[in-house]
Amino acid sequence: MPLIKSTSKKAFGENIARERAAGKPIKQAVAIAYSEKRAAAQSEHHSTHSQKRSEHYHAKVAGTSIQRGANKMTQARSQIKNYSE
Protein backbone atom coordinates (compact mmCIF):
# COMPACT_ATOMS: atom_id res chain seq x y z
CA MET A 1 0.00 0.00 0.00
CA PRO A 2 1.25 3.51 -0.69
CA LEU A 3 2.27 5.73 2.18
CA ILE A 4 0.11 8.59 3.41
CA LYS A 5 1.39 12.05 2.50
CA SER A 6 0.35 14.06 5.53
CA THR A 7 1.86 15.88 8.50
CA SER A 8 -0.53 14.38 11.06
CA LYS A 9 0.63 12.10 13.87
CA LYS A 10 -1.89 9.47 12.81
CA ALA A 11 -0.51 9.33 9.25
CA PHE A 12 3.04 9.24 10.61
CA GLY A 13 2.19 6.24 12.80
CA GLU A 14 0.38 4.45 10.00
CA ASN A 15 3.33 4.97 7.66
CA ILE A 16 5.65 3.39 10.23
CA ALA A 17 3.26 0.46 10.65
CA ARG A 18 3.05 -0.07 6.88
CA GLU A 19 6.81 -0.04 6.48
CA ARG A 20 7.23 -2.44 9.43
CA ALA A 21 4.61 -4.76 7.88
CA ALA A 22 6.67 -4.68 4.68
CA GLY A 23 9.60 -6.07 6.69
CA LYS A 24 11.74 -2.96 7.07
CA PRO A 25 13.79 -2.37 10.25
CA ILE A 26 12.28 0.09 12.73
CA LYS A 27 14.91 2.78 12.16
CA GLN A 28 14.42 2.64 8.41
CA ALA A 29 10.61 2.70 8.78
CA VAL A 30 10.81 5.78 11.00
CA ALA A 31 13.21 7.52 8.59
CA ILE A 32 10.87 6.86 5.66
CA ALA A 33 7.87 8.10 7.67
CA TYR A 34 9.74 11.30 8.57
CA SER A 35 10.66 11.76 4.93
CA GLU A 36 7.00 11.52 3.87
CA LYS A 37 5.97 13.92 6.64
CA ARG A 38 8.67 16.43 5.63
CA ALA A 39 7.67 16.24 1.96
CA ALA A 40 4.02 16.81 2.86
CA ALA A 41 4.91 19.82 5.03
CA GLN A 42 7.05 21.33 2.30
CA SER A 43 4.33 20.80 -0.28
CA GLU A 44 1.76 22.50 1.98
CA HIS A 45 4.15 25.40 2.58
CA HIS A 46 4.82 25.95 -1.10
CA SER A 47 1.18 25.84 -2.11
CA THR A 48 0.23 28.32 0.63
CA HIS A 49 3.22 30.53 -0.11
CA SER A 50 2.47 30.62 -3.84
CA GLN A 51 -1.15 31.49 -3.18
CA LYS A 52 -0.19 34.35 -0.85
CA ARG A 53 2.34 35.71 -3.34
CA SER A 54 -0.23 35.54 -6.12
CA GLU A 55 -2.84 37.36 -4.03
CA HIS A 56 -0.29 40.03 -3.06
CA TYR A 57 0.78 40.53 -6.67
CA HIS A 58 -2.76 40.81 -7.98
CA ALA A 59 -3.73 43.22 -5.22
CA LYS A 60 -0.68 45.33 -6.01
CA VAL A 61 -1.26 45.54 -9.76
CA ALA A 62 -5.03 45.89 -9.58
CA GLY A 63 -6.01 49.23 -11.01
CA THR A 64 -2.68 49.87 -12.73
CA SER A 65 -2.42 50.02 -16.46
CA ILE A 66 0.01 48.48 -18.86
CA GLN A 67 0.41 51.92 -20.36
CA ARG A 68 2.31 53.07 -17.27
CA GLY A 69 4.99 50.45 -17.93
CA ALA A 70 5.13 51.43 -21.60
CA ASN A 71 5.58 55.08 -20.61
CA LYS A 72 8.52 54.16 -18.36
CA MET A 73 10.19 52.28 -21.20
CA THR A 74 9.70 55.22 -23.56
CA GLN A 75 11.22 57.60 -21.01
CA ALA A 76 14.18 55.30 -20.49
CA ARG A 77 14.81 55.08 -24.23
CA SER A 78 14.68 58.86 -24.60
CA GLN A 79 17.15 59.26 -21.74
CA ILE A 80 19.53 56.84 -23.44
CA LYS A 81 19.23 58.77 -26.71
CA ASN A 82 19.87 62.09 -24.95
CA TYR A 83 22.86 60.66 -23.13
CA SER A 84 24.44 59.26 -26.30
CA GLU A 85 24.04 62.52 -28.27
BELDA-V693437 format. One record per residue. OMEGA is omega in degrees with one decimal (NA if undefined). NEAR is the number of other C-alpha atoms within 12 Angstrom. Layout:
OMEGA:NEAR / OMEGA:NEAR
//
This chain:
178.8:10 / 179.4:14 / -179.0:26 / 178.4:27 / -177.7:26 / 178.1:24 / -176.9:25 / 178.4:18 / -179.5:16 / 179.3:15 / 179.0:22 / 179.6:27 / 178.6:26 / 178.1:27 / 176.8:33 / -179.3:31 / 179.4:26 / 179.3:24 / 177.1:27 / 178.9:21 / 178.8:14 / 174.8:16 / -179.8:13 / 175.4:18 / -174.6:16 / -178.6:19 / 179.4:15 / 179.1:19 / 179.2:25 / 179.5:23 / 179.2:20 / 179.5:27 / 176.6:34 / 179.5:28 / 178.1:22 / 180.0:29 / 179.4:28 / 179.1:20 / 179.1:19 / 179.7:22 / -179.9:18 / 178.7:17 / 178.6:17 / -179.6:17 / -177.5:15 / -179.1:15 / 178.2:14 / -178.7:14 / 179.4:14 / -179.8:14 / -179.9:14 / 179.0:14 / 179.9:14 / 179.4:16 / 179.8:14 / -179.3:13 / -177.0:14 / 176.5:13 / -178.1:12 / -176.3:12 / 179.2:14 / 178.3:12 / 176.5:11 / -178.4:13 / 176.0:12 / -178.7:12 / -179.4:11 / 177.2:13 / 178.6:13 / 178.4:13 / 179.3:13 / 179.4:14 / 179.5:14 / 178.0:14 / -179.9:14 / 179.1:14 / -179.1:14 / 176.7:14 / 178.5:13 / 178.0:12 / -179.9:11 / -178.8:10 / -177.0:9 / -177.8:8 / NA:7
//
